[in-house]
Amino acid sequence: MIKKVLVANRGEIAVRIIRACREMGIETVAVYSEADAEALHTKLADEAVCIGPAPAAESYLKMERIISATIISGADAIHPGYGFLSENSVFARLCEKCNITLIGPGSEVIARMGDIACRLRRRNRHISHALTQFFGQRRGRRFLDHLLMIALNRAVPLSEMDDIAVRVGKNLKFNMTRMLNKMFQIHHTARKRRLRLFLCCQKRLLKFFLTRGDTHSFSAAAERRLDDDRITDFCSFLLSCLCVHDRLRASRYDPEELRERMGNMAVAAAKAAGYVSAGTVEFLLERDEHFYFMEMNTRIQVEHPVTEWVTGIDLVKEQIRIASGKKLSYAQEEVKLTGHAIECRINAENPAKGFRPSPGTITDMYLPGGKGIRVDSAIYTGCEIPPYYDSMIAKLIVWAKNRKEAIRKLQSALGEVIIEGIETNVDYQYELINHPDFLAGNTDITFIEQHQQELLDTCE
């Protein structure tokens, strides 16, 4: 059994992991940058090691410093959380060479399923040939026509679209026309740069070709010796490719039949990759219930509290058990879904100013509690929100017997949140969950884009 874990992360996920370890009787080591010297995770851990200056590239992304801190502290395992090095196959391989247990899948699995850079290098031959054929002085439009044909006619699986998913600014407000214009501009820029395309994972593009759908994700866990288990699923709202809101299930679909089909595919994907540990398989779901595999996140998911609420399974503890070579604490037939859960991400940002980050000092705060309310956070009165990292400062998750009651509980909980000294998106979230279309379940991935200005006007 693992005896000491170094948590290679910060913020609420670091606190979440430390608390799980303490409940299991495992010692913890926190790492922190100079900007996080007074952060909550450094206070809760048994030990804390400074690993560098404030910028993430000089601290939380410095592999050799993480490894050195692990060796010096005597930790026998590293939990990467999400973000930073959590899906980095090079880091996973370095841990293996140093005989350090990485709580997550092995380096080869990450390289196959989780490492974006690796996915982009593994180009599909059919798409590569098509791009080569259509690149040229006067063929930019033919390239776009071909791309659109593939996307709309589903000529190839979504999992093979990496090479034609073009990087776009994550704060761009998308629609079909602007997307095509942006792609055309990038195509010509790429041609000028000797066809060195700027690429990203396929979901940033195809979500906007299939304009009336949902993202749908399955949490899964696998031991080293047994079959993969699927746990549950959740859907996400998107704001300029950034998720701000998650809830269990899509209300307009037949949940059992659809979950069975998606779940079987999720398990098949995990088995095909030889996956071990907890992970998330993502699909894109159309209104006609056609769905497409997008990717597998080889880490704990930001939205994992949604799964934990409705199943009663502690995913972080399961990760640690699997990494220790133990069996899962449950069998597939024991997984029962109960009630409805919704998660809101509370960010230090100003929605009225393009969701501009709002670093600063929290001068006063109050977070709600009570039955069916969970807050994952690392903030406290007097803590500093640095400008160097992701703007999410808390996750508010509620559970109730059904969707209607869960929404009411979330409305009440959001109404109690007080965070002073910085700007947040709390009011924006409150207006979102009170929107008539949201209350009626008439939502998909275009919901926020369609109602953006309306939401901003009402929360001012």
N, C-alpha and C positions, 0 to 999 in steps of 0.2 A: 504494500500500500504506500502511496505517496505520502511523505511526511512533511515536506516543506515546499511551498509553491511561490515562485516569483511571479507577480502579476505585471506583465509587460504592457500596461495601459494606464489610463488616467480617468478621471471623471466618474460618472455614475456606474459604468461597467466595471471599473476597478473596485469600487465599493461593493458592488453586487457580488463579485467573485470572492473578495475578502470575507464577506459575511457568510457565504456558503462554506468556505474553507473552515472558518471558526466553528460552525455548527458541526462539521465533520471531525473536529479535533486536529486540523492541519495548520501548521504554522504558515505565516505569510510574509512575504517581502515585497514592499512597494518600491517602485522606481519613480523618479520625478525629475522634471527639469527645474531650472532655477526659478522659472515663473510659477511653478507649482509647489514651492517649498512649504506653503501653509495649506495645501489642499487636503481635503478630508481623508482621502485614501492613504495619505502618508501618516495620518494620526491613528487610523484604525489598524493598520498592519503592525505586525510584531517588530519589523525592521523596515527601514527606508534608506534607499541609496540614491544619491544624486547622480544622474547620468549625463548632464551637460546643460548647455544654454537653452533658452526658451524655445527657439525654433525647433519644430519636430524633426527636421532633417539633421539637427545636431544633437538630438536626445532620443526621443521615442523611436526614431527610425534608424538609429545607429546600432546595427546588429552586434558588433564586437563589444560595445559597452553593455548591452543587455546580457550577453554571454558572460562577460567579466563579472558583472554584478551577481549573476547566478552562481558562479564558481566561488566568489569571495564570500557570499552569504551562506553557502552550503546548501542551497536549495537543490532539490533533485528533479524539479519539474518547472515548466513555464506555462502560464496560461496567457495567451495573447489577447483575449477578449475579441472585439471586432475592430476593424480599421487598423491603422498602423501596419504591423507585421503579421497580422492574423492570417492572411492568404498569400504569404510570400514563400514560395517553394525554396528559394535560396536560404532563407532563415531556417526553415524546417530542416533542410539538409545539414546546415551548420549545427543545429541542435543534435541531430543524429550522430554526427562526427564527434561531438563532444560528450556523447553518452548522457545527454540531458533529455528527459521526457518532455515532449511538446504535447500539451493537452489539446488534441485535435488530430486530424488525419496526417498520414506520412507525407513526405516531400513529393513522392511520385504522384500521389492522388491529388495533392494541391496543384501540381503542375498540369495534370490532366483536366481538372474540374474548376479550380479556383483562381489560378494565377492569370490575370487578364493579359499580361504580356505574353505568356505562353500560349493562351488561346488565340491571340492575334497572329502569332508566328505559325500556328498550325492551320494554314489556310486551306480552304476547300478547293480542290483542283478545278471543279466546274466553275466556281465563281471567279477564281484567278484567271482562268482562260477567258471568261467572258469580259473581264475588265481589260485584259491585255488586248482583246479583239476590238473593244470599243474606245480605247484611249487613242487620241490622235488630234491633229490640228483642228479639225472641224467636226469632231464627233462627240463633243461634250453632251449635246442633247440626246444622242443615241444612248450614251451611257446612262443618263437619267431615265430614259424610256425603258431601258432594260431593267434597271433597278426597280422601277415602279411596277413593271410587269411581274417580276419575281415576288415582290411584296404582296401585291393584290391578288395574284393568281395562285400564290402558294406553290410556286414551281419547285422550290426546295424547302426542306425543313428550316424552321427558324433557327435551329441550333447551328446551321451552316451559313449564317448570314454575317459572321464576324467581319469578313473582308469588305463588305459593302456598307457597314455601319460607320458613318462618318462623324468625327468629333464635332460637337456643336457646343456653344457656350451654355452652361447649365442654368443660366438665368434668362435664356431666350424664351419668349412666349411663342409657342409653336402653333402653327396651323399648316395645312397641306401646302398652300402656296408659298409661304415663307420658308418652309422646310426645303422645298424643291429649289427655290432661289438660293438658299444658303448652300445646299449641296452643289449647285452649279458653280457658285463662287469658289467653293473649296476645291472642286475638281480642277478649275483653271489654275488655282494657286498650286495645287499638287503637281500639275503638268509642268509648271514653271520650275518647280523644285525637283525635277526629274522623277516625277510620279511617286514621290515619297508621301503617301497619304497619311493624314492624321486620323487614326482609327480609335474606336472605342467599342465597348461591348454592344451587342446588337439591340438591346432593349431600348436604348435611347432613341433609336430611329423607328423601329417597327411598332412601338407603342402608338406612334402617331400616324402610321399608315392604317392600322386597324383602329379606326378612330372611335369606335363605340364598344369598348371592352373593359375588362378589369385585369389587374395583375392578381395572380392567385398563387400562393406559396404554401408548400408543405414542409413542416418540420419533420425530420427523420433522425433516427439514431441507430447505430449499428455496433455490436460487439465485435471482438476479434474472431470469435468462433461461431457465432450464430447468425441467423438471417437478419436482414435489415427490417426495422420496424418503422412504420409511419405513425406519427402522433396526431397531428391535426393541421388545419389549414387556416390561412388568414388572407385578407385582401388589403390593398393599400390605396390611399389617395396620393396623388403626385402634384407637387408644385414645382414647375420648371425642373423636372427630373429629380426633385428632392422629396422624399416621402415625409409627410407631416401628420398622417392620420392612418391608423390601422384598426380593422375590426374583424371579428370572426365571421367568415362566410360571406357570400354574396346573397342578399335577401331574395333576389328574383329567380334564382336557379333552384332546380331540384337538388337539394344538398347531398342526399345519400348516394344517389346514382352517380352524380358528378364526382363526389369525393372518392368513390370507389375507383372510378376510371383514372382520375388524377393520381390517387394514392398508389395504384399499381404501377403507373409509369414512373412515379418518384422512386419507388423501391427498385424498379428495374434499372433506373439511372444510377442509383447508389451501388447496386450490385455490380453493374458493368464497370464501375470505376474502382471496385474493390474498396469501397468507402468504409472507414472506421471513425467513430465518434458522432457527435451531433452535427447536423447540417441542415440546409434548407434548399429545396428544389423549387425553382420559380417557373411559372407558366404565364402565358398571356391568354386570357379567356375572352372570346367573342360572345356577343349576345345570342348567337345561334348555338352556343355551347361547344363550338369548336375551340380547341385549346392547343397551344404550341409550347413545347419545351424551350426555355430561354437559357437558363444557367443553373448551376448549383453553387451556393455559397458554402464554402468549406470552413465554417466558423459558427459560433453562436450568433444568432440573429438579433438585431436591434429589437425586433418585435417579439422576442421570446416570452415576455410576460403574458401575452395574449394566450399562447399555448399553455403556459403554466397555470393560468387561471382556470381554464376550462377542463384541464386534465388532472390537475393536482400533482403533476410531475415536475420536479425541480431539474431543469435541463442542465444547469451548471454542475450540480452534484453528479448527474449521470455522466457528463463528460469526464469528470475526475475519476469516477469508478471505472469507466471504460479504459482510460489511460493507465489505470493501475492494474489492468488485466482482469478485472472482475466482470461478472455478468450484469446486465441491466436489472434493475430492481422490479421490473414488470414484464409481463408477456403481452403480445399484441392484443389478445382477447381481453386483457384486463384494462385496456385503455378505453375509458368511457368519457364522452364529451358531455359536459353539463353546463347549461346556461349560455350566456352570451358575454363576450368581453370586447372592450374598445380601448385603444391606446391613443393618447395625444402626446406629441412631442412638443415640449415647451422649450423654445429657443430664445436666446438673447439676441434679438434682432427687431428691426423696425419694419413692419409690413408696409407702412405708408411710404417708405423710402426705398422701395425695391428690396425689402427684406435685408437691409444693410445690417451687418453685425453690430452689436451694442456692448462692447466690453466696458468694464468698470467695476465698482465696488457695490455689493448688495448692502444697502443700509438698513433694510428691514424686510422681513418676509414671514409669510405664514403659508403652510401647505396643508391641504385637507387630509382627513383621516376618517376612520369609521368602517363599518361593515361593507365589504365589497369594494373598497378603495385602496389602491396601492400606489405609492410614489417611489420611483427609483431616481435618486438624485445624489449629488455630492455637494450641494450648496448649503450655506449657512449664513446667518447675519454677520456681516463683516468680511465675508470671503471675496476674493478678487476673481473676476472673470477675465482671463487674459485674451488678447486679440489673436493669438497664434494658432488656435485650434478650432474644431467644429463648434458651432454656436449652440448646440443642444445642451441644456443645463438640467433638464429633468424630463421624466416620462410619467405621465399620469394615466393609470390604467384602472378601469372599473369593471366589475362583474355583477351581473344580475341574472334573473331567471330567463329573461328574454330580451330581445333587442330594444323594445319600447322602454322597459324598465332600466336597461343599461344606459340608454340615452338620457333619461331623466336623472339618473345618478351622476352621469358625467356633467350634465348641465349644472347641477347643484355643486359638484366638486370644483368645476372651473370657476364658478362664481365666488368661491371662497379663497382662491389663490391670490396671495399678495406678494409681489416681488418689487421692491422699490430700490432706486439707485441706478437701475438699468432699464432699458426698454425690452419688452418681450412680445411674443405673439399670442398671449393668453386671450386677449379680447378678440383677436382674429379667429382663434379656435372656437371661442364661444359662439360667435356669429355663424361659423361654419356648421356647427352641430344643431343650430336652431333654424337653418335654412329649410324651407318647405320641401325641396327636392331631397335633401338628406333625410328628413324625417319620414318621407314617403318611400325611401329606398331607391329613388331614381338617380343613381350615381354610377359613374364609370370613370375612366382615367382622364376624361375631359372635363370633369365636374368643376374643378377649381379654375381651369382656363376659361370656362364659359361664365362663371360667376365672380371672377376675380375682382372686378371693379365694384360690383355690388357689395361684396364682402368687405372691401376696404372702406367704402363709403359708410356702411352701417357701424363699423367698429371705431370710427373716428370720434 
